[in-house]
Amino acid sequence: MTLAQLGIGETATIIAIEGGRGLRQKLFLEGLFEGKAVRMVSNSDYGPVIVEVERSLVAIGRGMAQKIQVERC
């Protein structure tokens, strides 16, 4: 499943990022990479997806969130 499909309050682990080097680098700088646990904070139909990573909030676009494969914890 993708990060964009998680419900609010759900926790998951990132298992893969389907994108080029630029996308992977940008997400890495935000703390989002394979093996990292994330918790969904906000996931409405419009606007950014907001996740918590190590007590920090990270907002990313829905298109980016759809390229991040996760597994529920």
N, CA, C and O atoms as a CHARMM CRD file, in Angstrom:
* protein
*
  292
    1    1 MET  N      0.84400  -1.17700   0.00000 PROA 1      0.00000
    2    1 MET  CA     0.00000   0.00000   0.00000 PROA 1      0.00000
    3    1 MET  C      0.88700   1.23700   0.00000 PROA 1      0.00000
    4    1 MET  O      2.07700   1.15500   0.30300 PROA 1      0.00000
    5    2 THR  N      0.31500   2.36500  -0.33600 PROA 2      0.00000
    6    2 THR  CA     1.10100   3.59400  -0.37200 PROA 2      0.00000
    7    2 THR  C      0.84300   4.43800   0.86800 PROA 2      0.00000
    8    2 THR  O     -0.13700   4.23300   1.58500 PROA 2      0.00000
    9    3 LEU  N      1.73300   5.38500   1.10400 PROA 3      0.00000
   10    3 LEU  CA     1.58500   6.28400   2.24300 PROA 3      0.00000
   11    3 LEU  C      0.27900   7.07000   2.14800 PROA 3      0.00000
   12    3 LEU  O     -0.34500   7.35500   3.17000 PROA 3      0.00000
   13    4 ALA  N     -0.13500   7.41900   0.94800 PROA 4      0.00000
   14    4 ALA  CA    -1.36400   8.19300   0.75100 PROA 4      0.00000
   15    4 ALA  C     -2.61400   7.40700   1.15200 PROA 4      0.00000
   16    4 ALA  O     -3.66800   8.00800   1.36000 PROA 4      0.00000
   17    5 GLN  N     -2.52400   6.09600   1.26200 PROA 5      0.00000
   18    5 GLN  CA    -3.66700   5.25400   1.60800 PROA 5      0.00000
   19    5 GLN  C     -3.82100   5.02600   3.10500 PROA 5      0.00000
   20    5 GLN  O     -4.82100   4.45000   3.53300 PROA 5      0.00000
   21    6 LEU  N     -2.86100   5.46200   3.91000 PROA 6      0.00000
   22    6 LEU  CA    -2.95400   5.28000   5.36300 PROA 6      0.00000
   23    6 LEU  C     -4.03800   6.17400   5.94500 PROA 6      0.00000
   24    6 LEU  O     -4.28100   7.27600   5.45500 PROA 6      0.00000
   25    7 GLY  N     -4.67700   5.69100   6.98400 PROA 7      0.00000
   26    7 GLY  CA    -5.66300   6.49000   7.70100 PROA 7      0.00000
   27    7 GLY  C     -4.99600   7.29800   8.80400 PROA 7      0.00000
   28    7 GLY  O     -3.87100   7.01400   9.21400 PROA 7      0.00000
   29    8 ILE  N     -5.70400   8.29500   9.26800 PROA 8      0.00000
   30    8 ILE  CA    -5.17900   9.15300  10.33100 PROA 8      0.00000
   31    8 ILE  C     -4.93300   8.32200  11.58700 PROA 8      0.00000
   32    8 ILE  O     -5.78900   7.54100  12.00100 PROA 8      0.00000
   33    9 GLY  N     -3.75200   8.49600  12.19000 PROA 9      0.00000
   34    9 GLY  CA    -3.37800   7.77600  13.39700 PROA 9      0.00000
   35    9 GLY  C     -2.70300   6.44900  13.15500 PROA 9      0.00000
   36    9 GLY  O     -2.15000   5.86700  14.08900 PROA 9      0.00000
   37   10 GLU  N     -2.72800   5.94500  11.92400 PROA 10     0.00000
   38   10 GLU  CA    -2.08800   4.66400  11.62300 PROA 10     0.00000
   39   10 GLU  C     -0.57300   4.83000  11.53500 PROA 10     0.00000
   40   10 GLU  O     -0.06800   5.87600  11.12600 PROA 10     0.00000
   41   11 THR  N      0.13600   3.77600  11.92900 PROA 11     0.00000
   42   11 THR  CA     1.59200   3.75200  11.87800 PROA 11     0.00000
   43   11 THR  C      2.03200   2.73000  10.84500 PROA 11     0.00000
   44   11 THR  O      1.43900   1.65900  10.71700 PROA 11     0.00000
   45   12 ALA  N      3.08600   3.08000  10.10500 PROA 12     0.00000
   46   12 ALA  CA     3.59000   2.17300   9.07600 PROA 12     0.00000
   47   12 ALA  C      5.09800   2.34900   8.94900 PROA 12     0.00000
   48   12 ALA  O      5.67500   3.32500   9.42800 PROA 12     0.00000
   49   13 THR  N      5.71800   1.37100   8.28600 PROA 13     0.00000
   50   13 THR  CA     7.14600   1.41800   8.00100 PROA 13     0.00000
   51   13 THR  C      7.32400   1.56300   6.49800 PROA 13     0.00000
   52   13 THR  O      6.67000   0.87500   5.71500 PROA 13     0.00000
   53   14 ILE  N      8.21100   2.45900   6.10600 PROA 14     0.00000
   54   14 ILE  CA     8.48500   2.65300   4.68100 PROA 14     0.00000
   55   14 ILE  C      9.28400   1.45700   4.18100 PROA 14     0.00000
   56   14 ILE  O     10.32400   1.12300   4.74800 PROA 14     0.00000
   57   15 ILE  N      8.79800   0.80700   3.11300 PROA 15     0.00000
   58   15 ILE  CA     9.49700  -0.36000   2.57300 PROA 15     0.00000
   59   15 ILE  C     10.14200  -0.06900   1.22500 PROA 15     0.00000
   60   15 ILE  O     11.09000  -0.75400   0.83900 PROA 15     0.00000
   61   16 ALA  N      9.64400   0.94500   0.49200 PROA 16     0.00000
   62   16 ALA  CA    10.24000   1.28500  -0.80300 PROA 16     0.00000
   63   16 ALA  C      9.78200   2.67100  -1.22800 PROA 16     0.00000
   64   16 ALA  O      8.70500   3.13400  -0.85400 PROA 16     0.00000
   65   17 ILE  N     10.62500   3.31900  -2.01700 PROA 17     0.00000
   66   17 ILE  CA    10.27600   4.60700  -2.61600 PROA 17     0.00000
   67   17 ILE  C     10.44400   4.45600  -4.11800 PROA 17     0.00000
   68   17 ILE  O     11.54300   4.19900  -4.60900 PROA 17     0.00000
   69   18 GLU  N      9.35000   4.61600  -4.83800 PROA 18     0.00000
   70   18 GLU  CA     9.35600   4.43800  -6.29000 PROA 18     0.00000
   71   18 GLU  C      9.52000   5.79900  -6.95400 PROA 18     0.00000
   72   18 GLU  O      8.54000   6.46800  -7.28400 PROA 18     0.00000
   73   19 GLY  N     10.73700   6.18500  -7.13600 PROA 19     0.00000
   74   19 GLY  CA    11.00300   7.47100  -7.75400 PROA 19     0.00000
   75   19 GLY  C     12.46500   7.60200  -8.11000 PROA 19     0.00000
   76   19 GLY  O     13.28000   6.73700  -7.78900 PROA 19     0.00000
   77   20 GLY  N     12.78200   8.68800  -8.77400 PROA 20     0.00000
   78   20 GLY  CA    14.15600   8.93900  -9.19200 PROA 20     0.00000
   79   20 GLY  C     15.02700   9.43700  -8.06200 PROA 20     0.00000
   80   20 GLY  O     14.59200   9.54600  -6.91500 PROA 20     0.00000
   81   21 ARG  N     16.26100   9.73600  -8.40600 PROA 21     0.00000
   82   21 ARG  CA    17.24200  10.16400  -7.41900 PROA 21     0.00000
   83   21 ARG  C     16.82800  11.46900  -6.74500 PROA 21     0.00000
   84   21 ARG  O     17.01900  11.63200  -5.54000 PROA 21     0.00000
   85   22 GLY  N     16.26000  12.40200  -7.51600 PROA 22     0.00000
   86   22 GLY  CA    15.83800  13.68500  -6.94600 PROA 22     0.00000
   87   22 GLY  C     14.77200  13.52500  -5.89100 PROA 22     0.00000
   88   22 GLY  O     14.85200  14.13700  -4.82600 PROA 22     0.00000
   89   23 LEU  N     13.76600  12.70300  -6.17600 PROA 23     0.00000
   90   23 LEU  CA    12.69100  12.46400  -5.21100 PROA 23     0.00000
   91   23 LEU  C     13.24100  11.77200  -3.97100 PROA 23     0.00000
   92   23 LEU  O     12.93000  12.16300  -2.84600 PROA 23     0.00000
   93   24 ARG  N     14.04700  10.75900  -4.17400 PROA 24     0.00000
   94   24 ARG  CA    14.60500  10.01300  -3.04300 PROA 24     0.00000
   95   24 ARG  C     15.46400  10.91600  -2.16400 PROA 24     0.00000
   96   24 ARG  O     15.42600  10.81000  -0.93800 PROA 24     0.00000
   97   25 GLN  N     16.24400  11.80900  -2.78900 PROA 25     0.00000
   98   25 GLN  CA    17.09200  12.72700  -2.03100 PROA 25     0.00000
   99   25 GLN  C     16.24700  13.70800  -1.21700 PROA 25     0.00000
  100   25 GLN  O     16.52700  13.95600  -0.04400 PROA 25     0.00000
  101   26 LYS  N     15.21100  14.26300  -1.85200 PROA 26     0.00000
  102   26 LYS  CA    14.34200  15.21200  -1.15500 PROA 26     0.00000
  103   26 LYS  C     13.67100  14.55900   0.05200 PROA 26     0.00000
  104   26 LYS  O     13.62100  15.14800   1.13200 PROA 26     0.00000
  105   27 LEU  N     13.15800  13.34800  -0.12900 PROA 27     0.00000
  106   27 LEU  CA    12.51000  12.64300   0.97700 PROA 27     0.00000
  107   27 LEU  C     13.52200  12.28000   2.06100 PROA 27     0.00000
  108   27 LEU  O     13.21300  12.36400   3.25000 PROA 27     0.00000
  109   28 PHE  N     14.71800  11.88100   1.66200 PROA 28     0.00000
  110   28 PHE  CA    15.75600  11.54600   2.63400 PROA 28     0.00000
  111   28 PHE  C     16.07100  12.74800   3.52300 PROA 28     0.00000
  112   28 PHE  O     16.22700  12.60000   4.73500 PROA 28     0.00000
  113   29 LEU  N     16.16500  13.93200   2.92700 PROA 29     0.00000
  114   29 LEU  CA    16.45600  15.14000   3.70400 PROA 29     0.00000
  115   29 LEU  C     15.33200  15.48000   4.68100 PROA 29     0.00000
  116   29 LEU  O     15.56400  16.16700   5.67600 PROA 29     0.00000
  117   30 GLU  N     14.12300  15.00500   4.40600 PROA 30     0.00000
  118   30 GLU  CA    12.98400  15.19700   5.30700 PROA 30     0.00000
  119   30 GLU  C     12.90000  14.08000   6.34900 PROA 30     0.00000
  120   30 GLU  O     12.05700  14.13100   7.24500 PROA 30     0.00000
  121   31 GLY  N     13.77200  13.07000   6.23800 PROA 31     0.00000
  122   31 GLY  CA    13.77400  11.96400   7.19600 PROA 31     0.00000
  123   31 GLY  C     12.93700  10.77700   6.76500 PROA 31     0.00000
  124   31 GLY  O     12.65800   9.88600   7.56700 PROA 31     0.00000
  125   32 LEU  N     12.53000  10.75800   5.49300 PROA 32     0.00000
  126   32 LEU  CA    11.70900   9.66700   4.97300 PROA 32     0.00000
  127   32 LEU  C     12.55200   8.78000   4.06400 PROA 32     0.00000
  128   32 LEU  O     12.91800   9.17600   2.95700 PROA 32     0.00000
  129   33 PHE  N     12.85600   7.56900   4.54900 PROA 33     0.00000
  130   33 PHE  CA    13.61800   6.60600   3.76200 PROA 33     0.00000
  131   33 PHE  C     13.25300   5.20600   4.21100 PROA 33     0.00000
  132   33 PHE  O     12.58100   5.03400   5.22700 PROA 33     0.00000
  133   34 GLU  N     13.69100   4.19800   3.45700 PROA 34     0.00000
  134   34 GLU  CA    13.35200   2.80600   3.74400 PROA 34     0.00000
  135   34 GLU  C     13.71500   2.42400   5.17400 PROA 34     0.00000
  136   34 GLU  O     14.80500   2.73600   5.65300 PROA 34     0.00000
  137   35 GLY  N     12.79400   1.74900   5.84500 PROA 35     0.00000
  138   35 GLY  CA    13.01700   1.29600   7.20900 PROA 35     0.00000
  139   35 GLY  C     12.51600   2.26700   8.27200 PROA 35     0.00000
  140   35 GLY  O     12.45600   1.90900   9.44900 PROA 35     0.00000
  141   36 LYS  N     12.16000   3.47100   7.88900 PROA 36     0.00000
  142   36 LYS  CA    11.72500   4.49200   8.83800 PROA 36     0.00000
  143   36 LYS  C     10.23500   4.31500   9.15900 PROA 36     0.00000
  144   36 LYS  O      9.42600   4.09200   8.25900 PROA 36     0.00000
  145   37 ALA  N      9.88100   4.41700  10.44200 PROA 37     0.00000
  146   37 ALA  CA     8.48800   4.34000  10.87200 PROA 37     0.00000
  147   37 ALA  C      7.85600   5.72700  10.81500 PROA 37     0.00000
  148   37 ALA  O      8.48000   6.71500  11.20300 PROA 37     0.00000
  149   38 VAL  N      6.63000   5.79700  10.33600 PROA 38     0.00000
  150   38 VAL  CA     5.90500   7.06200  10.23700 PROA 38     0.00000
  151   38 VAL  C      4.49300   6.88400  10.79800 PROA 38     0.00000
  152   38 VAL  O      3.94700   5.78100  10.79500 PROA 38     0.00000
  153   39 ARG  N      3.90900   7.99000  11.28000 PROA 39     0.00000
  154   39 ARG  CA     2.52000   7.97900  11.75700 PROA 39     0.00000
  155   39 ARG  C      1.75200   9.05400  11.00500 PROA 39     0.00000
  156   39 ARG  O      2.19500  10.19900  10.92400 PROA 39     0.00000
  157   40 MET  N      0.59300   8.68400  10.45300 PROA 40     0.00000
  158   40 MET  CA    -0.21200   9.61000   9.67700 PROA 40     0.00000
  159   40 MET  C     -0.89100  10.61200  10.60500 PROA 40     0.00000
  160   40 MET  O     -1.55400  10.22100  11.56500 PROA 40     0.00000
  161   41 VAL  N     -0.72800  11.89600  10.32200 PROA 41     0.00000
  162   41 VAL  CA    -1.32800  12.96700  11.11500 PROA 41     0.00000
  163   41 VAL  C     -2.52100  13.56400  10.38200 PROA 41     0.00000
  164   41 VAL  O     -3.57600  13.77200  10.98100 PROA 41     0.00000
  165   42 SER  N     -2.36400  13.84200   9.08700 PROA 42     0.00000
  166   42 SER  CA    -3.42900  14.45100   8.29900 PROA 42     0.00000
  167   42 SER  C     -3.39500  13.88800   6.89200 PROA 42     0.00000
  168   42 SER  O     -2.34600  13.86100   6.24900 PROA 42     0.00000
  169   43 ASN  N     -4.55700  13.43400   6.41300 PROA 43     0.00000
  170   43 ASN  CA    -4.63800  12.83500   5.08700 PROA 43     0.00000
  171   43 ASN  C     -6.01700  13.12200   4.50400 PROA 43     0.00000
  172   43 ASN  O     -6.85100  12.22300   4.39900 PROA 43     0.00000
  173   44 SER  N     -6.25500  14.37000   4.12600 PROA 44     0.00000
  174   44 SER  CA    -7.53600  14.71900   3.51400 PROA 44     0.00000
  175   44 SER  C     -7.43300  14.52200   2.00400 PROA 44     0.00000
  176   44 SER  O     -6.34900  14.28200   1.47300 PROA 44     0.00000
  177   45 ASP  N     -8.57000  14.62400   1.32000 PROA 45     0.00000
  178   45 ASP  CA    -8.58200  14.44300  -0.13400 PROA 45     0.00000
  179   45 ASP  C     -7.85100  15.56700  -0.85500 PROA 45     0.00000
  180   45 ASP  O     -7.39900  15.39600  -1.98700 PROA 45     0.00000
  181   46 TYR  N     -7.73700  16.71400  -0.19800 PROA 46     0.00000
  182   46 TYR  CA    -7.06800  17.86800  -0.79200 PROA 46     0.00000
  183   46 TYR  C     -5.94900  18.33400   0.12300 PROA 46     0.00000
  184   46 TYR  O     -6.02900  18.18500   1.34200 PROA 46     0.00000
  185   47 GLY  N     -4.91900  18.89100  -0.46200 PROA 47     0.00000
  186   47 GLY  CA    -3.82400  19.40700   0.34300 PROA 47     0.00000
  187   47 GLY  C     -2.76100  18.36000   0.60600 PROA 47     0.00000
  188   47 GLY  O     -2.85500  17.22800   0.13100 PROA 47     0.00000
  189   48 PRO  N     -1.74900  18.74700   1.36700 PROA 48     0.00000
  190   48 PRO  CA    -0.61500  17.84100   1.59500 PROA 48     0.00000
  191   48 PRO  C     -0.94100  16.71700   2.57900 PROA 48     0.00000
  192   48 PRO  O     -1.89900  16.78900   3.34800 PROA 48     0.00000
  193   49 VAL  N     -0.11900  15.69000   2.52300 PROA 49     0.00000
  194   49 VAL  CA    -0.16000  14.59500   3.48800 PROA 49     0.00000
  195   49 VAL  C      0.82900  14.96900   4.58400 PROA 49     0.00000
  196   49 VAL  O      1.97500  15.31500   4.29700 PROA 49     0.00000
  197   50 ILE  N      0.39000  14.90100   5.83800 PROA 50     0.00000
  198   50 ILE  CA     1.26300  15.26200   6.95700 PROA 50     0.00000
  199   50 ILE  C      1.52000  14.01800   7.79700 PROA 50     0.00000
  200   50 ILE  O      0.58600  13.37600   8.27700 PROA 50     0.00000
  201   51 VAL  N      2.80400  13.68600   7.97000 PROA 51     0.00000
  202   51 VAL  CA     3.18400  12.52300   8.76600 PROA 51     0.00000
  203   51 VAL  C      4.14000  12.94500   9.86800 PROA 51     0.00000
  204   51 VAL  O      4.82500  13.96300   9.76800 PROA 51     0.00000
  205   52 GLU  N      4.17100  12.13400  10.92900 PROA 52     0.00000
  206   52 GLU  CA     5.11200  12.35800  12.02200 PROA 52     0.00000
  207   52 GLU  C      6.26100  11.37200  11.86800 PROA 52     0.00000
  208   52 GLU  O      6.04900  10.16600  11.74000 PROA 52     0.00000
  209   53 VAL  N      7.47700  11.90100  11.88200 PROA 53     0.00000
  210   53 VAL  CA     8.68800  11.09000  11.78100 PROA 53     0.00000
  211   53 VAL  C      9.60000  11.52100  12.91200 PROA 53     0.00000
  212   53 VAL  O     10.06600  12.66000  12.93700 PROA 53     0.00000
  213   54 GLU  N      9.85700  10.63100  13.83700 PROA 54     0.00000
  214   54 GLU  CA    10.73000  10.92700  14.98300 PROA 54     0.00000
  215   54 GLU  C     10.36700  12.25700  15.64900 PROA 54     0.00000
  216   54 GLU  O     11.22300  13.12900  15.80000 PROA 54     0.00000
  217   55 ARG  N      9.13100  12.41000  16.03900 PROA 55     0.00000
  218   55 ARG  CA     8.61200  13.57900  16.76100 PROA 55     0.00000
  219   55 ARG  C      8.66900  14.87900  15.94500 PROA 55     0.00000
  220   55 ARG  O      8.56600  15.96500  16.51500 PROA 55     0.00000
  221   56 SER  N      8.83200  14.78000  14.62300 PROA 56     0.00000
  222   56 SER  CA     8.79300  15.94300  13.75000 PROA 56     0.00000
  223   56 SER  C      7.67500  15.74500  12.72800 PROA 56     0.00000
  224   56 SER  O      7.44600  14.62900  12.26200 PROA 56     0.00000
  225   57 LEU  N      6.97900  16.83400  12.37900 PROA 57     0.00000
  226   57 LEU  CA     5.93600  16.75800  11.37000 PROA 57     0.00000
  227   57 LEU  C      6.52800  17.09500  10.00900 PROA 57     0.00000
  228   57 LEU  O      7.28100  18.05700   9.85900 PROA 57     0.00000
  229   58 VAL  N      6.17100  16.28000   9.02200 PROA 58     0.00000
  230   58 VAL  CA     6.64900  16.46900   7.65900 PROA 58     0.00000
  231   58 VAL  C      5.43200  16.50400   6.73800 PROA 58     0.00000
  232   58 VAL  O      4.59800  15.59900   6.76300 PROA 58     0.00000
  233   59 ALA  N      5.33900  17.56100   5.92300 PROA 59     0.00000
  234   59 ALA  CA     4.26100  17.67600   4.94300 PROA 59     0.00000
  235   59 ALA  C      4.83300  17.41500   3.55800 PROA 59     0.00000
  236   59 ALA  O      5.82800  18.02000   3.16000 PROA 59     0.00000
  237   60 ILE  N      4.18900  16.50300   2.82700 PROA 60     0.00000
  238   60 ILE  CA     4.61200  16.21800   1.45300 PROA 60     0.00000
  239   60 ILE  C      3.37400  16.21000   0.56700 PROA 60     0.00000
  240   60 ILE  O      2.25300  16.03900   1.04700 PROA 60     0.00000
  241   61 GLY  N      3.58900  16.39600  -0.71800 PROA 61     0.00000
  242   61 GLY  CA     2.48500  16.37400  -1.66800 PROA 61     0.00000
  243   61 GLY  C      1.89800  14.98600  -1.82400 PROA 61     0.00000
  244   61 GLY  O      2.54700  13.97500  -1.55600 PROA 61     0.00000
  245   62 ARG  N      0.65200  14.96800  -2.26400 PROA 62     0.00000
  246   62 ARG  CA    -0.04500  13.69200  -2.44400 PROA 62     0.00000
  247   62 ARG  C      0.65700  12.82800  -3.49700 PROA 62     0.00000
  248   62 ARG  O      0.71700  11.60900  -3.33900 PROA 62     0.00000
  249   63 GLY  N      1.18700  13.42600  -4.56000 PROA 63     0.00000
  250   63 GLY  CA     1.89700  12.66500  -5.59100 PROA 63     0.00000
  251   63 GLY  C      3.12200  11.96400  -5.03500 PROA 63     0.00000
  252   63 GLY  O      3.40300  10.81700  -5.38300 PROA 63     0.00000
  253   64 MET  N      3.84600  12.65600  -4.17300 PROA 64     0.00000
  254   64 MET  CA     5.01300  12.03600  -3.52900 PROA 64     0.00000
  255   64 MET  C      4.56600  10.89900  -2.62400 PROA 64     0.00000
  256   64 MET  O      5.17400   9.82900  -2.62000 PROA 64     0.00000
  257   65 ALA  N      3.50900  11.12900  -1.86100 PROA 65     0.00000
  258   65 ALA  CA     3.02000  10.11700  -0.92300 PROA 65     0.00000
  259   65 ALA  C      2.57400   8.85300  -1.65200 PROA 65     0.00000
  260   65 ALA  O      2.65500   7.75800  -1.09700 PROA 65     0.00000
  261   66 GLN  N      2.10300   8.99600  -2.89300 PROA 66     0.00000
  262   66 GLN  CA     1.67000   7.83600  -3.65200 PROA 66     0.00000
  263   66 GLN  C      2.84200   7.02300  -4.17100 PROA 66     0.00000
  264   66 GLN  O      2.65100   5.89300  -4.62000 PROA 66     0.00000
  265   67 LYS  N      4.04100   7.56500  -4.12100 PROA 67     0.00000
  266   67 LYS  CA     5.22700   6.84000  -4.57500 PROA 67     0.00000
  267   67 LYS  C      5.97500   6.16300  -3.42600 PROA 67     0.00000
  268   67 LYS  O      6.99700   5.51200  -3.64400 PROA 67     0.00000
  269   68 ILE  N      5.46400   6.31800  -2.20600 PROA 68     0.00000
  270   68 ILE  CA     6.11400   5.71700  -1.03400 PROA 68     0.00000
  271   68 ILE  C      5.32100   4.48000  -0.62600 PROA 68     0.00000
  272   68 ILE  O      4.17000   4.58700  -0.20500 PROA 68     0.00000
  273   69 GLN  N      5.93100   3.31800  -0.75000 PROA 69     0.00000
  274   69 GLN  CA     5.29400   2.05900  -0.36400 PROA 69     0.00000
  275   69 GLN  C      5.53100   1.81400   1.11700 PROA 69     0.00000
  276   69 GLN  O      6.65800   1.92200   1.59800 PROA 69     0.00000
  277   70 VAL  N      4.45700   1.48000   1.84500 PROA 70     0.00000
  278   70 VAL  CA     4.55700   1.25500   3.27600 PROA 70     0.00000
  279   70 VAL  C      3.90400  -0.05300   3.67100 PROA 70     0.00000
  280   70 VAL  O      3.13600  -0.64600   2.91300 PROA 70     0.00000
  281   71 GLU  N      4.22900  -0.48700   4.87800 PROA 71     0.00000
  282   71 GLU  CA     3.61700  -1.67800   5.47700 PROA 71     0.00000
  283   71 GLU  C      3.14400  -1.29800   6.86400 PROA 71     0.00000
  284   71 GLU  O      3.91900  -0.78900   7.67400 PROA 71     0.00000
  285   72 ARG  N      1.86300  -1.54500   7.14200 PROA 72     0.00000
  286   72 ARG  CA     1.32800  -1.18800   8.45900 PROA 72     0.00000
  287   72 ARG  C      2.04300  -1.94000   9.57200 PROA 72     0.00000
  288   72 ARG  O      2.42200  -3.10100   9.42000 PROA 72     0.00000
  289   73 CYS  N      2.21600  -1.24900  10.69300 PROA 73     0.00000
  290   73 CYS  CA     2.86400  -1.87200  11.86100 PROA 73     0.00000
  291   73 CYS  C      1.82000  -2.54800  12.72200 PROA 73     0.00000
  292   73 CYS  O      2.15400  -3.13100  13.75300 PROA 73     0.00000
